[in-house]
Amino acid sequence: MKPSPQELIQQLREIDANSHPYDIAELLLDLRDYDEKTYLEELAKIPQELQAQVMIELPRHCHEEIVEHFSADELAGLTNTLDTDDAAELIRNIEDVDEDIAEEVLQSLPHKDRQNLEALISYEENEAGAYMQTELFSAFIDEQVGESILRLKRLKAQKELDSVYQVYVITRENDFLGSIPLEDLILLGPNVSYSKLVQESINTVCVNALDDIHDVVEVASNYDMGVIPVVDISGKLLGRITSDDIYDIIEDRATGQLYNLAGVNDEAEQEESLFHIGKHRAFWLGINLFTAIVASAVIGLFDATLQSLVALAILMPIVASMGGNAGTQTLTVTVRQMALGEINTKDAKRTIKKEVYLSLINGMIFAVVMGVIAWAWFSIPMLGVVIAASMVINLISAGFFGSLIPLVLQKADIDPAVGSSVLLTTFTDIVGFFSFLGLATIILL
């Protein structure tokens, strides 16, 4: 049972410094369902060190209310409590609501912080730099471990660093040389030099600030890295991308692919306006309607055949349904493997051949099953032959087009997930109806 507003307010009053921002955000969203004004009032009462982190956890559509409720100076104060990656995200969200207020917030920040955030928000949304956190623990190549550990203690005491897992070794000119797990330093004496460590063992994997963020996720996965250092084109260390951002990107990408395969815009679905959501859904429904009309036109070519044998109208949906489902299986597997980097356009021939063979095997199996059923059902032996042959043809086309369509879309620099299912349904319906009714016209009439 959902808590009452009074119970939610009581739980919010009981939060402390150990409460997680996500849990607080969930309580606020439940309260928002009851009363938007009370929800904003309770958000304003949260301790400042938690308030900004809670705002980051709230859905993007809530930020418009937040911008209207808090002044630019208050938002600037909250921004200062966040790590740079989260602060940049908050500024971007404010900018989406009102660019003038976002500029006011930036101008209210100290000069150094403002410059830092302006550099981060200048990156494109798909670039690694947009997700970068500039707070990190670095050590000079000519420095000793003991000196760097003392500096780390000071930074931690001043709460300037958190979630430190690596030390990034750099030159005095800030050139990135590699990273060393913090746990390795614990096993070493304070007088050991980083120059010696670099010679023995160091991880040199890093990403460029201009790299596509999805490529960064692949690097993190391939090298089992929870935190990835970011450099500029000259190899200078700029910051790091932390595990929380990597997990969010993976989740967003998976969600986006799932929505796109269904012809749904993932960003539009986050809107509260039913008009905006409906508009984006209607676009692909409109395309689907057009393709359905095309498929119906194919059926219309064989109206005389259908009138002469009613059994064809009964069996026809089976052929289309089997082709559609087989094609969806192929499409889903192909798009997912492409997203994971397991296949690309260079593997097109091998991928298509594999899916066609799989479809042929399944087509032969179910063709025999459906052929026998049709024969027994209508006592027409050749009707079983017609539907069996049509099913083989349609399942082969489903495997072919299910793998070809996303590969062609990728080649054309179009997201393979977007609209693939609509195009696939068109092909499988047309091939299924045409082959079934065409064979029936030749063999049965």
N, C-alpha and C positions, 0 to 999 in steps of 0.2 A: 504493500500500500504506500502511495506517495505521501511524504511528510507534509504537514500543513505549513502555511507561511510562518506561523509562530514557532514551530519546531525548527524550521530552516534558519530563522533569525537567531534562535537560541544556539544552534550548532555553529553559526558564523561568529557569534560572540565568544565562543569557547576556543576559537583558533589561537594558536601560538606560533612561535618562531619555527617549531618543528613540523607544522602542518605543511603538506605538499600543495603547491599552487594548483595542480590539476584537481585535487579534491575540493579545494575552495571554489574553483571555477564551476565545478559541477553543481555545488550547492547554490551558487549564484544563478546559474541557468534555470534550476528548478524554481527558484524564487521569482525569476523574471517571467516565468509562465503565469504566475499569479498577479504580479504587480511590477511593472517596469520601473516606476518611480522608486519604490522601496528597494528594488534590486540595486539601483544606482547609488542610493543613500548608503546601503550596506557596503557596497564596493568602496565608497569613499572613506569608510570607517576602518578598513583593513590597514594594519601597520604598513608604513611606507616601504619597508624592505621587502614586503611580500606583494604589495599592491601591483607594481609593474609586472612582476612575474605572472600574477593571476591574469592580468590583461592580455598577456601574450597567449595564455592558454584558452582564452575565450574565442569563439568563432569570429571570423572576419566581419560578418554582418553586424556584430555587436559594437564594433569600433566607432560607428557613426554616432551612436548614443553617447559613447564615452567622450568623444571629441566635443560634443555639445555640452556635456555636463562639467568637464574640467577645463580650467583656463590654460593658456599656453605656458605660463610659468609653472603651473602644477604639473603639466605633462613633461616639461623640461626637467623638473626635479625628479620625476619618476624615471625618466630616461637615463638619468645619471646613475641610478641604482642598478642598472642592468649591465650585463656583459655586452661587448660591442656588437656581437652578432644579433642578440635579442633587441638591443637598442635600435639597430638599423632596421630590423623587421617592424618594430613599433612605429618608427618614423615613416616607413613605407606605407603602413596601414593608415596612418593619419593622413598621409599625402593622397591616398586613394579617396579619402572622404573630403578633404579640403587642403589644397596645396598651400594656400596662404597661411593657414594655421601651422602646417608642417614647417614652413619657413620661419614662422615666429618661434616655434619650439627650438629650431636649430640656432637661431640668433640669440636665444636665451641661455644657451650652453656656453661653458668656457671655451675660449678660442681653440685650444688643442683638441678638446673633445669634439667640437664642431667640425674641425678639419678632418678628423678621423672618421666621423660618421658620414660626412659628405663624400669622402672617398669610397666608403662601402656602398652607399646607396647609388653611386654613379654606375656601378656594374649592372649589366642586364640581368633579368630574373633567372636566366638559365646558366649564368656564369658562376664559376666556383667562388669568385671574390664576393658575391652577394651573400654567401653563407659563412663567410670567414669571421673568425674571432681573433682580434689582434692581441688579446691577453695570452701570453705564453711564457714558458720558462726556457730561457736560452743561456748558453755558456760559451765563452770564447775559447778557441782552439788552444791558446797559450795559457789558459787559466787552469788552476788546480781544482779538484773536486770539492775540497773543503771550502774554498772561497765561494763557489756557486751555491753550496748547500746553505751557507750562512745568509746569502742573498735571498734564497728561496724562503727561508724562515721569516725574514723581514717582510717579504711580499705577502706571505700567508697571514702574518700577524696584522698587517694593514688591510687585509681582505681584498687585495688587488688581484689575487689569483685563486681559482678553484679548479677542481678536477684535473690535477696535474699528474700525468702518467709518463710523460717523456721529457727529456732535456734535449733541446735542439742546439747542436753545435754549429757555431758560425765563426767567421773571421772577424777581425776588427772593422772590416768594411761591410759587415752584415751579409756576406755570401754564405748561403746554406751549404753545410757539409754533410749533415746527416742527423739522425736522431738515435738516442740511446734510452732504453727503458729506465725509469726512475729506480726500479728495484735493483738494477745492476749497480747503481751508485752506492747503495746501502752496503754492498759487499766489499766495497773498495775503501782503501785508506784515504784520508783527507789530502795527502800529498801527491796523489796520483794525478798526472796531467791528462787533459783531454786529448792532447796530441797522441799520447800513447794508446788511448782507447780507440781513437779513430783508426789507427793502424791495425788494431786487433779485430774489432767488430763494431760495425755501425750500419744502420739502415738508411740508405740514401734515397728511398722512394719518396717522391713529393709530387704535387700537381701545380699547374700554372693557374694563376688567378683568372685567366681568360678561358680556361678549359670548360667544356660543357659539364654541368653538375652531374649528369647521368654517367658520364665517363668517370667522374670522380668516385661515384658509388661503385662502379665496376672495379676500380683500383682498390678501394677499401675491401671489397669482397675477395678479389684475387690474392691480395697480400695479407688478408686477415688483420686489417688495421682498424682500430676503433677511432683513432684520431689521425688526421692526415695534415702534414705541413703544406703551406701554400707559398709559392714564390712568384716573383715577377719574371718578365722575359729575360732579365739579366741574371736570374738566379738568386736575387736578394730575398731573404726571408720576410714575408709580410704578415703571416698569421697561421691559423690552423682551423680546420673544420672538425668539429667534435661529433661524437657518436650520436647525440640526440638529433642533430640536424640530418645526419645520414639516415637514421631510422625514419624520420619524418618524410624525407625525400622518397625512400623506398615505398612507404605507405601511400604517399600521394600519387606516385607513379602507378602503383598497382590499382588504386582506386580509379585513376583517370583511364587506365586501359579497360577496366571493367565497364565503366560508364560509356566509353567511346564505342566499345563493341556492341552496346545496346543502342547506339545512336543518341546518347545523352551527354550533354556538356557538364563536366564535373564542376566547373566554376559557377555555372548558372544554377546548379542544384543547391549551392550554398546560399543563394538569395532567399529572402523571405517573401518577395513579391511573386504571387502566383502567375502574374502576367509574364514576367521575365522567364520563369521556369517553363511555363506553357509554350512560350514563343520558341525557345530552343528545341523543345521536344517536337513541336509542330513541324519544324523544318525537315527533320528526317522522316517523320510520319508522312509528310507531303511527298517526299521522294519515294517512300515505300508504296504510297497510293499509286503513283505514276507507274512504278515497276509492276504492281499488281495488275494494272490495266493492260500493260504490255503482255503479261502472262495470260490474261483472260482473252486477249485478241488472238493468241495462238490457239486457244481452245476453240474460239469462234471459227477458225479455219476448218474445223472438223465437226461442225454442227450436224451434218448429215450422218456421219459415222456414229455420233452419240445417240441420235434419234433412232437409229436402226438397232442399236444394242445397248440397252440400259445398264447392263453389267459394267460397261466401261466407266460410266459416271460414278458407280459405286467404288470401283477399284482405283480410279485415277488419283484421289487424295493420298493413297498409300505410297504410290510412286514418288509424288512430290515431297511427302513427309520424310521418307527414308533418305532421299537425296539431300534435303535441307539439314537433317540431323547429322548425317555423315559429313557434310560440308562444314557445319559448325564445329565438329570435333577437329577437323583438319585446320580450320581457320584459327581456333583458339590455341592449339598447340604451336602452330607456326608463328603467330603474333607473340606469344609468350617467349618462345625460344629466341626470336629476334630481339625482344626487349632485354633478354639476359645476355645478348651478344653471342649466343651459341650458333646462330646462322646469320648470313648476310647475303647480299646479291650475288657474291661469288659462288655461294653454295646453292644457287637457285636450281640448277639442273638436278643435282643430287637430291635436294629436298622434294622437288616435284615428282621425281621418279619414285622415291620412297612412298610418298602419299598415294600416288596412283596405284602402286602395287598393293598397298594395304587396302585401298578401296576396291580393287579388283577381287581380292580374296574374300572380303566381306560381301561384295556384290554377288559372287558365285554362290556363297553359302545361302544368303537370304533369297536369292533368285530361285533356287531349288525349293526352298521352304514355301515361298509365296506362290510359285508355279503350281505346286501340288495342292495348296489350299484353294486357289482359284479354280482349278480343274474339278476338285471335289465339290466346291461351293455351287458352281454354275453348270457342272456336267458338260463343259466345253473344253476338250483337251488343248486345242490350239490357243485358247484364251490364256491358259497357264503358260504356254510358250511365249506369248506376247508380253505378258507382265514380267516374266522372268528375264527376257532379253532387255526390256526397257529398264528394269531395275539395275542390271549390270551396267548399262550405258550411263544411267543417271548417277550411280555411285562413283563410277570412274570420273565423270565430269565434276562431281563434287570434290573428289580428292585433288583433281587438277586445278580447278578454279579456287578451291579453298587455300591452296598453297601459293598459287600464282598471284592472286589479287594483292595480298599484303606485300609480296616481293616487288610487284610493279609499283605500288604506292610508295614504298620506301625508295625505290629508284627515282621516283618523281619528287622526292623530298616532302612527301605527305605522310603524316602519322598513319602507319598501317592499321591501327585500331579504328580510326575514324571512318565510318561508313562502309567498312569491309563487309559487314553482315548483310547490309541492304543490297550491295552489289552481288554478293554470293547468292542470296535468295532469288534474285532475278535470274541468274544463270541456271540454277538448279531447277527452278520452276519451268522455265522455257524448255530446257533440254528434256526434263521429265515428261511434260505434257506432249511435246512434239514427238518424242520417240515412242511413247506409249500409244498415242492416237494415230501417229503415222504408221507404225507397225500393224496396228489393228485394222487400219484402212487397207493395207496391202495384203495382210494374211487372212483376215476374217471376212472381208466383204468382196 
